[in-house]
Amino acid sequence: RRMSRGQTVADMGCGDARLAQTLHKRHTVHSYDLVAHNPFVTAADVAHVPLERETANVVVFCLSLMGTNYADFLLEANRILVPGGTLFVAEVQ
Protein backbone atom coordinates (compact mmCIF):
# COMPACT_ATOMS: atom_id res chain seq x y z
CA ARG A 1 0.00 0.00 0.00
CA ARG A 2 1.35 3.41 -0.95
CA MET A 3 1.40 6.18 1.67
CA SER A 4 0.53 9.73 0.80
CA ARG A 5 3.46 12.16 1.06
CA GLY A 6 4.25 13.78 4.40
CA GLN A 7 3.38 10.94 6.77
CA THR A 8 5.13 10.55 10.12
CA VAL A 9 6.65 7.09 10.60
CA ALA A 10 8.13 5.62 13.79
CA ASP A 11 10.52 2.75 13.12
CA MET A 12 10.84 0.89 16.42
CA GLY A 13 14.02 -1.16 16.81
CA CYS A 14 15.31 0.11 13.49
CA GLY A 15 18.86 -1.28 13.46
CA ASP A 16 20.73 0.77 10.85
CA ALA A 17 17.57 2.76 9.90
CA ARG A 18 17.28 1.53 6.34
CA LEU A 19 13.62 2.54 6.34
CA ALA A 20 14.53 6.16 7.16
CA GLN A 21 17.28 6.18 4.58
CA THR A 22 14.76 5.05 1.98
CA LEU A 23 11.76 7.21 2.96
CA HIS A 24 13.22 10.43 4.43
CA LYS A 25 12.64 12.49 1.26
CA ARG A 26 8.88 11.79 1.26
CA HIS A 27 8.09 11.31 4.95
CA THR A 28 9.26 12.23 8.44
CA VAL A 29 10.82 9.08 9.85
CA HIS A 30 11.77 8.68 13.51
CA SER A 31 14.11 5.70 13.89
CA TYR A 32 14.71 4.23 17.35
CA ASP A 33 17.10 1.57 18.57
CA LEU A 34 19.08 0.94 21.76
CA VAL A 35 22.26 2.10 19.98
CA ALA A 36 22.48 4.95 17.45
CA HIS A 37 24.42 3.27 14.63
CA ASN A 38 24.27 6.34 12.38
CA PRO A 39 22.77 9.87 12.29
CA PHE A 40 19.33 8.55 11.26
CA VAL A 41 18.96 6.62 14.54
CA THR A 42 17.92 8.00 17.94
CA ALA A 43 19.10 5.85 20.85
CA ALA A 44 16.04 4.95 22.91
CA ASP A 45 14.22 2.10 24.61
CA VAL A 46 11.27 1.45 22.27
CA ALA A 47 9.04 1.10 25.32
CA HIS A 48 9.63 4.83 25.94
CA VAL A 49 10.36 6.87 22.81
CA PRO A 50 10.60 10.67 22.82
CA LEU A 51 7.50 11.32 20.72
CA GLU A 52 4.34 13.06 21.82
CA ARG A 53 1.03 11.18 22.03
CA GLU A 54 -0.74 10.64 18.71
CA THR A 55 2.22 11.77 16.58
CA ALA A 56 2.87 8.86 14.19
CA ASN A 57 0.68 7.90 11.26
CA VAL A 58 2.60 4.63 10.95
CA VAL A 59 4.54 2.55 13.49
CA VAL A 60 6.82 -0.24 12.24
CA PHE A 61 8.26 -3.17 14.19
CA CYS A 62 10.55 -5.22 11.95
CA LEU A 63 12.25 -8.05 13.82
CA SER A 64 12.08 -5.96 16.99
CA LEU A 65 9.43 -7.55 19.20
CA MET A 66 11.83 -10.09 20.67
CA GLY A 67 12.27 -8.50 24.11
CA THR A 68 10.55 -9.97 27.13
CA ASN A 69 8.67 -6.68 27.52
CA TYR A 70 7.24 -6.67 23.99
CA ALA A 71 3.82 -5.79 25.46
CA ASP A 72 5.33 -2.47 26.63
CA PHE A 73 6.59 -1.87 23.07
CA LEU A 74 3.07 -2.35 21.72
CA LEU A 75 1.58 -0.07 24.37
CA GLU A 76 4.07 2.61 23.35
CA ALA A 77 3.09 2.15 19.70
CA ASN A 78 -0.54 2.65 20.70
CA ARG A 79 0.39 5.82 22.60
CA ILE A 80 2.22 7.45 19.68
CA LEU A 81 -0.15 6.35 16.88
CA VAL A 82 -2.71 8.85 15.66
CA PRO A 83 -6.30 7.57 15.84
CA GLY A 84 -6.77 5.32 12.81
CA GLY A 85 -2.97 5.03 12.35
CA THR A 86 -1.30 1.90 10.98
CA LEU A 87 0.83 -0.63 12.85
CA PHE A 88 3.08 -2.85 10.74
CA VAL A 89 4.71 -5.91 12.32
CA ALA A 90 7.22 -8.09 10.45
CA GLU A 91 8.59 -10.98 12.50
CA VAL A 92 10.04 -14.40 11.77
CA GLN A 93 8.65 -17.61 13.21
VOGU-3710 file (C-alpha; in Angstrom, 3 decimals, decimal comma):
1> rrmsrgqtva> 0,000/0,000/0,000  1,354/3,406/-0,951  1,403/6,178/1,667  0,530/9,734/0,804  3,465/12,157/1,058  4,249/13,777/4,397  3,379/10,943/6,773  5,132/10,548/10,124  6,650/7,092/10,595  8,127/5,620/13,795
11> dmgcgdarla> 10,524/2,745/13,124  10,843/0,892/16,416  14,019/-1,163/16,806  15,315/0,109/13,487  18,860/-1,284/13,460  20,728/0,773/10,854  17,574/2,765/9,905  17,275/1,526/6,336  13,620/2,538/6,337  14,527/6,155/7,165
21> qtlhkrhtvh> 17,283/6,176/4,581  14,759/5,052/1,978  11,765/7,215/2,961  13,222/10,431/4,431  12,645/12,490/1,259  8,881/11,795/1,261  8,092/11,308/4,954  9,258/12,232/8,438  10,824/9,077/9,850  11,766/8,677/13,513
31> sydlvahnpf> 14,113/5,701/13,891  14,710/4,226/17,353  17,102/1,565/18,573  19,082/0,945/21,762  22,255/2,100/19,977  22,482/4,948/17,450  24,419/3,273/14,627  24,266/6,344/12,378  22,773/9,870/12,286  19,332/8,547/11,255
41> vtaadvahvp> 18,960/6,623/14,543  17,924/7,998/17,943  19,100/5,853/20,848  16,039/4,951/22,913  14,225/2,096/24,606  11,271/1,451/22,266  9,040/1,096/25,321  9,629/4,833/25,941  10,362/6,867/22,813  10,605/10,666/22,817
51> leretanvvv> 7,496/11,319/20,719  4,337/13,061/21,821  1,034/11,181/22,027  -0,742/10,642/18,707  2,221/11,768/16,578  2,866/8,865/14,186  0,683/7,902/11,257  2,595/4,631/10,950  4,544/2,550/13,488  6,815/-0,242/12,236
61> fclslmgtny> 8,264/-3,173/14,189  10,550/-5,219/11,952  12,245/-8,053/13,821  12,083/-5,957/16,985  9,433/-7,555/19,197  11,834/-10,089/20,671  12,267/-8,498/24,106  10,554/-9,972/27,127  8,669/-6,685/27,523  7,241/-6,671/23,992
71> adflleanri> 3,817/-5,785/25,461  5,335/-2,469/26,627  6,591/-1,872/23,071  3,071/-2,352/21,720  1,579/-0,068/24,374  4,075/2,609/23,345  3,085/2,153/19,698  -0,536/2,647/20,700  0,389/5,823/22,601  2,215/7,452/19,682
81> lvpggtlfva> -0,146/6,354/16,884  -2,708/8,855/15,665  -6,303/7,566/15,835  -6,765/5,320/12,808  -2,968/5,028/12,347  -1,302/1,900/10,985  0,827/-0,626/12,854  3,082/-2,850/10,736  4,711/-5,907/12,320  7,217/-8,088/10,454
91> evq> 8,593/-10,981/12,496  10,044/-14,398/11,768  8,652/-17,613/13,207
//
